[in-house]
Amino acid sequence: MSDISPSADPNAGRREENDPPSTTEIPRWVKVFVITVIVLVGVFVVLHLTGHSLMNHLPPTQPGAP
């Protein structure tokens, strides 16, 4: 005996080529942007917590120097 009822649509959940794209799906560029921002914030936090800074890698400035 089959568990599938005769009234069940065998194509349910499948997207045809002519169907318009879903409007609820997040665009790929938004996902990439969010992931990039999260990674950059994570790097900033780790550097801040470990005491590193971009200012530590710049040459020292002398008073009166241009």
C-alpha positions, 0 to 999 in steps of 0.5 A, a space after each residue: 500500500 502506498 503512503 502517497 495519497 492520489 491527490 498529492 501533487 508530485 511537483 509540490 515544492 519544485 520550482 519550474 523554469 518559468 516561475 518567478 524567483 521567490 521574493 522572500 529569499 535574501 540576495 547573494 550580495 547581501 549575504 556576502 556583505 553581512 559575512 564580510 562585515 561580521 569577519 571584519 568586526 571579529 578581526 577588530 575585536 580580536 586585535 583590540 582584545 590582544 592589545 594590537 593596533 594599527 597605530 603600533 605599526 606606524 613610524 613614530 612622529 616627532 614634535 615639529 616634524 611635517 
